[in-house]
């Protein structure tokens, strides 16, 4: 199980990096596809509204928007350690180490609540 956890982290980071790189390349090649030209500075300091929900990000990816592809890569990067915590919880349950199952469950719940914005 520990080997699977290390594979999940490695593969998750590689996939997130590839998605983000694809979005950056598309952004450099196509721009925002809205007809307006944006620099990286404008995007970071008051550019277009940033999609915050997974649904908004996936809608943008479906239409081929480069910035949403970058956001998808970042979202995958955020989900990677969350997957590790979930797998660790399963490992502790298989070992019947209930104290650590409870602790990792709490950590996973906090991560999920933080991702959804329910906990600041």
N, C-alpha and C positions, 0 to 999 in steps of 0.2 A: 504494500500500500504506500509506503514511503517513496518508493521509486515512481509510482503513478503520480503522487503529489508533485514530485520534482519535475516530471514530464509536463504536468498541467501548467506549472509556472513557466517553464521554458517555452512551451508551445504557445501559451497565451500571450507572452511578451512578444514572440516572433510574429504572431498573427496580428496583434495590435499595432506593432511597428510597420508591418506590411500594409495594413489598411490605411494607417496615417500617412505613410509615404505615398501611397497611391493618391490619396486626397490632395496632398501637397503638390504632387506632379500635375494632377488635373487642374488644380487652382492656378499653377504657374502657366499652364498651357491654355486654359479656357477662361480664366477669371471667374467671376461670380455668376456669369451667364444671365445677368439681369440688365445688361446694357450699360451699367455704370461701372467705372473703373475704381477699384479699391486697392489701396496699398495695405501692406501688413500692419502698418501703424494705424490706419483707419479702422481695420478690423479689431485690433486690440484696444483701441480707444474710441469707442462710439460708432462702430460700423453697424452692419445690419443686426437685427435682433438674433440672439443665440437661441437655438432650439434647446429646450431643457428636458423634455420628456423623451423617453425612448421612441414613442410613436411619432413625434415630430422629427426626430433624427432619421428614423426609418423611412418616413414619407419623403424627406429630402434625398436620401440615398436612392430610393426608387426612381426619383426624377433626375438623378445624376448630378446633384449639386455637390461640387467639390468640398465646400466647407462642412457639409453634413457628413461626408465620408471621413473627413478628419475627426469630427466629433464622434463618429462611430468607433474609430480606432481608439480614441481616448476612453470611450465607454467600455470597450473590451478590455483595455488596460486596467480600468478600475475594477471590473468584474473578476479579473484573474486572481488577485489575492482573496477575494470573497469565495471563489471556488475552492481555493486551498483551505480556507477555514472550514468550509462545509465538508470537504474530504477528510480533514483532520478529525472533525466531529464523528464521522462514520468510523474512522480508525479507532478512536477511543471507545466507541460503542461496541465494536467488534472485540476489543480487549476487555470489555466490561469495566472500564474505568469511569464510573458514573460521575465522579467529581469533575473530571475534565470534560465529560460530555456536557454537563451543565454549564461549565465555564465557557466552552467554545460555543455553545448555543447562545449564551448571553452576548458574546463578542459578535457572532453572526447577526443576531437581532439588532445590535447597535449599528453595525455596518449597513444593514438593509434600511434601517430607519434613517440613517444619515444620508444614504443615497437617495431615498425618496423625499428628503427634505423635512421629514417630520421631527427630526431631532437636530438642533443647531449645532 
